[in-house]
Amino acid sequence: MIVAASSRSASPYLMACLGGLLLLIYVFVNGVPFFYPDAFVYFYYGESAWEKLGSTLPDFWWATAPSGGVSPEAFAPLDELSTGNTASVGTGGKDNWTPRAGRSVYYGLLSALPGIFSPPWNGVILQAYCSALTVAFAWRAAAGAVGAGYLVAMAALGVLSTFGIFASTAMPDVWAAVGILAVAVLVAARDRIGRIDRIVLWGLVLFAALAHSSHLLVLGILGVLFGVLRAAKVAPIAWVTIGKLFAVLVAAVGLEMAAQAAIARAAGNQPLGLPFLTAHLVDGGPGMDFIRDACPDAGFAVCEGADRLPVEWREFLFRFSVPLDYQRRLVDEDASFALATLRHDPLAVIGLALRDAARQTVMIGLVTTPIRSAIGERAAAEQSSAPLAQRVRAGRLYDADWLYRFLSITNMALVLAGLAALGFVATRPDLGTRAGGLRPFLVVSITGLLLNAAVCGVLASPYDRFQARVAWLVPVLAIIALAAYSQDRRLYLRGRETRYS
């Protein structure tokens, strides 16, 4: 099992302060946190929530909050602004608008967090710290002392992998990997970490689940797998850990339901989701085959636009599905359309799901992720008079396409090298307790990576950003595994010298 940390090792909380700063290297160069276009929606939700709380801390809030009345339209998602579909986020002011489901208020609170610096700096700094802290916990549990090696690794990962970009972007993506890694540490080292550390790790899991529904689903499936493996006596995962995981996830569901109800009351409309399943099936083929064979008699809303299909899944979500009343009908029928398509051609649907889950696993670049004008971020910034959007547009790396191409290459190289390193460690004979105890930690982490690909690739559609957000875990795991193996080897060789001297 994973060994306990040495009492002489540096505090992970202290080391994470430095590690978090190393993850922010690019954002310090940029001069402002990175904003993927959807980040404007999160920020608007968070800003609105903090304004509601402003009466209890007026001096603190108004000293740090952005100024200059921000409308919901100013924070519309990328594709809605670039296609003119701003009505889904707001028309007619803050008192009567349609909020977007799937945009966490809790992450918005982090994004717009007031404090020493102007938002979104406070939230991004805290996010980078939490990310670095989770890695520090994993490092201490698996490899011992958190020291210079950890800082060198964080610097390299911050510059050469997707870790730094996602940790310093005002989006919840990085929390998918944080949640997976935190659960892996809690499962593999439950009896080897202190009570305060366990509370912090469970808190990180809770926030990861609150940050985005896809994180909640990945962690939920992971918990179900734990239960099945424990019941079958395949894996000795403690029932108490499984129970705590489900308790945290149930709490996340309850908190999210409360937040959605509050948003609906504030907006005067129910939150509106997106017809991801329908878009995926139409783009992938089986949905189109069903439409050709069953429409218009099937009576689905999508049949009404059959003459405009097929289209790419993002085109379907943000162009085909307008106006709002039509989009709501598509969302209401999303699951039933998917089931009807499955009944129509089960082999084709299952084949599409397996193919796209596999495709998603290897899509780890940043080509479709950057905040550059080529994908419409300029539209989000230029259609807003908010000071925040102006600051985003003025960032030194705002149009740095080279950065995303560079990171796509280096991240792929690190992932491939990481897989090779993990294979090396896995095939070495156990020389001590550190490397031998890595197995449950690595199995849980890699399972989480694969589940992320399956959830995103099947329920949405394959997209680079979805797996790039967790791909940095591979080099992290590899570095930790190599550090553990190296320490075991040194101890083993030292022991041999002692025996033969």
Summary of the structure (lengths in Angstrom):
residues: 501
radius of gyration: 23.4
end to end distance: 30.3
largest distance: 86.7
contacts: 1805
relative contact order: 0.14
helix: 72%
strand: 1%
